Amino acid sequence: MRFQIDVALHYRFAVPNTVFLTVEAAQTTGQVVEHSRMQLGNAIATRIKGDADVGERIWAQVPGEEFVVTYEALVDVTRKSVPLDSLSAVPLHEIPAEVAPYLRPSRYIQSDKFHSLVKKRFGHLEGGAKVAAMRDWIEDNLSYVPGSSDADTNVLETFAGREGVCRDYAHLMCSMVRAAEIPARMVAAYGPDVTPQDFHAVTEVWLDGAWHLVDATGMCDPDGMAIIAVGRDAYDIAFMDSQVPATMLYLSVNAQRV
């Protein structure tokens, strides 16, 4: 699947600022960035590798109070959608060093609080079948409610409230999967089926020795998403991190099939 991505951001800062940007589709397994163009106005950009070597991040030194970003890309997603229940969990002693950190709790994902629930509700299942059942449970039991959470909402609050947006669905998915001793990480992505159009958050799970995308909101299939970045939780995949308070003047995200 090929799709066009167009992003526009306009922020105002009280003072000159350095921001951390994560908006470019990654050149990574399962997708090819055929064309891209990033414009940062008069900001000075320094590129670094993304977490787990997935994609790149940008340190942007903004000399004034206005920061305007435009990004466009044409991406060909080549990955296939694989039925989760056909995949097996990897024994703990065979999980590689670069994957092992995604077994642990993190700032917004208190996966250690979900062991009893996961054992009771999903303990009769194994591997990908267990992950698929968790995905279905989350989609059935949470309500997608824009504005119901904020940047400080953690997974325990989401589980109690039974509502949230994509980041909250992904946090709960990661929590349950990690509690089942299967590595899971957060993913920032673009997708033409995301409604309303925005930066999207989903999950990757480590099964059969590879990462597999899972969207607990039910909006996107693995072959309909372009990965931007990966990390432990939403803190690691935020599209922008500012050193000073920022006022958003405009934000537009659009992904369309071509």
C-alpha positions in Angstrom: 0.0 0.0 0.0 1.3 3.4 -1.0 0.2 6.6 0.7 0.9 10.3 0.9 1.6 11.9 4.2 1.3 15.7 4.8 2.0 17.3 8.2 1.9 21.0 9.2 2.8 22.3 12.7 2.8 25.9 13.9 3.9 26.7 17.5 4.7 29.8 19.5 7.3 29.9 22.3 7.8 32.6 24.9 11.6 32.5 24.3 13.9 30.9 21.7 13.8 27.1 22.2 15.2 23.7 21.4 12.6 21.1 20.5 12.8 17.4 19.9 10.8 16.3 16.8 9.6 12.9 15.8 7.5 13.2 12.7 9.2 11.5 9.8 8.2 8.1 8.6 11.0 5.7 9.3 13.0 3.9 6.6 12.6 0.5 8.3 11.5 -3.1 7.8 8.2 -3.4 6.1 8.1 0.1 4.5 10.0 2.2 2.0 10.0 6.0 2.1 10.1 6.8 -1.6 10.2 10.6 -1.2 10.2 13.0 1.7 10.7 16.7 2.4 11.0 18.4 5.8 11.0 22.2 6.2 11.8 23.7 9.6 11.9 27.4 8.7 15.0 29.0 10.2 15.6 26.4 12.8 18.9 24.6 12.9 18.5 20.8 12.7 20.6 18.0 14.2 19.6 14.5 13.4 20.0 11.4 15.6 18.9 7.8 15.4 15.6 6.8 16.9 15.1 4.3 19.7 16.1 0.8 18.6 17.5 2.4 15.5 14.0 2.9 14.1 13.9 6.1 12.1 15.4 9.4 13.0 14.7 12.2 15.5 15.6 15.9 15.1 16.9 18.4 17.6 15.6 21.7 16.2 17.2 24.9 17.6 14.5 27.6 17.1 16.1 31.1 17.2 12.8 33.0 17.5 9.4 32.6 19.1 7.6 31.1 16.0 8.2 27.5 14.8 6.6 26.3 11.6 7.1 22.7 10.4 6.0 21.1 7.1 6.6 17.5 6.2 5.5 15.5 3.2 6.4 11.9 2.3 5.4 9.1 -0.1 5.6 5.8 1.6 5.2 2.3 0.2 4.1 -0.2 3.0 5.3 -3.6 2.0 4.6 -5.6 5.2 1.8 -8.1 5.2 -0.9 -8.6 7.8 -0.1 -11.9 9.6 -2.8 -13.6 11.7 -1.6 -13.2 15.3 -2.9 -16.6 16.4 -0.4 -18.2 13.9 2.5 -16.8 15.9 4.3 -18.3 19.0 5.7 -16.6 22.0 9.5 -16.7 22.4 10.8 -18.4 25.6 12.2 -15.8 28.0 15.7 -17.2 27.8 15.7 -16.7 24.1 14.7 -13.0 24.1 17.6 -10.9 22.8 19.2 -8.0 24.7 17.7 -5.3 22.5 14.1 -6.7 23.0 14.3 -7.5 26.8 13.7 -3.9 28.0 10.2 -4.0 26.5 9.2 -6.7 29.1 9.5 -4.2 31.9 7.1 -1.6 33.4 7.7 2.0 32.3 6.5 5.5 33.2 2.9 5.2 31.9 2.7 1.4 31.6 2.6 -0.2 35.0 2.4 -3.7 33.6 3.3 -5.3 36.9 -0.2 -4.4 38.1 -1.8 -6.6 35.5 -0.3 -10.0 36.2 -3.4 -11.3 38.1 -5.9 -10.0 35.6 -4.0 -11.4 32.6 -3.5 -14.8 34.2 -7.2 -15.1 35.2 -8.7 -13.8 31.9 -6.1 -15.0 29.3 -4.1 -17.7 31.1 -5.7 -20.5 29.0 -4.2 -19.0 25.8 -0.7 -19.0 24.4 1.4 -16.7 22.2 -0.3 -14.8 19.5 -3.7 -16.2 20.3 -3.3 -14.6 23.8 -2.3 -11.3 22.2 -5.2 -11.3 19.8 -7.6 -12.0 22.7 -6.2 -9.0 24.6 -6.6 -6.8 21.6 -10.2 -7.8 21.1 -10.9 -7.3 24.9 -9.5 -3.8 24.8 -11.4 -2.9 21.6 -14.7 -4.2 23.1 -14.3 -2.7 26.6 -12.8 0.7 26.0 -14.6 3.7 24.4 -12.7 5.9 22.1 -13.4 9.4 23.5 -11.3 12.4 22.3 -10.3 14.6 25.1 -10.9 12.0 27.8 -7.2 11.8 28.7 -4.1 14.0 28.7 -0.3 13.8 28.6 -0.2 12.6 32.3 -2.9 9.8 32.1 -1.4 6.4 32.9 -2.6 3.0 32.1 -4.2 2.4 35.6 -6.4 5.4 35.1 -7.3 4.3 31.6 -8.3 0.8 32.8 -10.4 2.2 35.6 -12.2 4.8 33.3 -12.6 2.4 30.4 -12.1 5.2 27.9 -9.3 7.1 26.1 -7.6 7.8 22.8 -5.1 5.8 20.8 -2.2 6.3 23.2 -4.4 4.9 26.1 -5.4 1.9 24.0 -1.8 1.2 23.2 -0.7 1.7 26.8 -3.2 -0.9 28.0 -2.2 -3.3 25.2 1.4 -3.0 26.1 0.6 -3.5 29.8 -1.3 -6.7 29.3 1.2 -8.2 26.8 4.2 -7.4 29.0 2.3 -8.9 32.0 2.1 -12.1 30.0 5.9 -12.0 29.6 5.7 -11.1 25.9 7.7 -8.0 24.9 5.6 -5.1 23.7 6.5 -1.5 22.7 4.7 1.7 21.7 4.7 2.8 18.1 3.9 6.2 16.6 2.5 5.8 13.1 0.6 7.3 10.2 -2.5 5.6 8.7 -5.1 6.6 6.1 -7.8 4.9 8.2 -7.1 6.9 11.4 -10.2 8.8 12.3 -9.9 11.7 13.0 -6.6 12.1 11.2 -3.8 12.6 13.6 -0.5 11.1 14.8 -1.5 7.5 15.8 -0.2 5.3 18.6 -0.3 1.5 18.4 1.7 -1.5 19.7 4.3 -3.9 18.5 4.6 -7.3 20.0 7.6 -9.7 19.8 6.4 -13.1 18.5 8.2 -15.7 16.5 11.4 -13.7 16.7 10.0 -10.5 15.1 8.0 -7.4 15.8 4.3 -7.4 14.8 2.0 -4.4 14.7 -1.3 -4.5 16.7 -3.8 -1.6 16.8 -6.2 -2.1 19.7 -8.5 0.7 18.5 -9.3 -1.5 15.5 -8.7 1.4 13.1 -5.7 0.1 11.2 -4.2 -3.2 10.0 -0.4 -3.7 9.9 -0.3 -3.2 6.2 -2.1 0.2 6.5 0.4 2.0 8.8 3.7 3.8 8.3 5.9 3.6 11.4 7.4 6.8 12.7 9.1 5.7 15.9 9.1 3.2 18.7 9.7 3.4 22.5 8.7 2.2 25.9 5.6 4.3 26.2 4.0 7.5 24.9 6.8 9.6 26.5 9.3 8.1 24.0 7.2 8.6 20.9 5.8 12.1 21.3 5.9 14.0 18.0 7.4 17.1 19.8 9.1 17.7 23.1 9.7 21.4 24.0 12.1 22.7 26.6 9.7 25.7 27.4 5.9 26.1 27.4 4.5 25.9 23.8 1.3 27.3 22.4 -0.1 25.3 19.4 -1.4 27.7 16.7 -2.0 25.0 14.0 -1.7 21.3 13.6 -2.7 19.2 10.5 -2.0 15.5 9.8 -3.2 13.8 6.7 -2.4 10.4 5.2 -4.1 9.3 2.0 -3.9 6.2 -0.2 -2.4 6.9 -3.7 
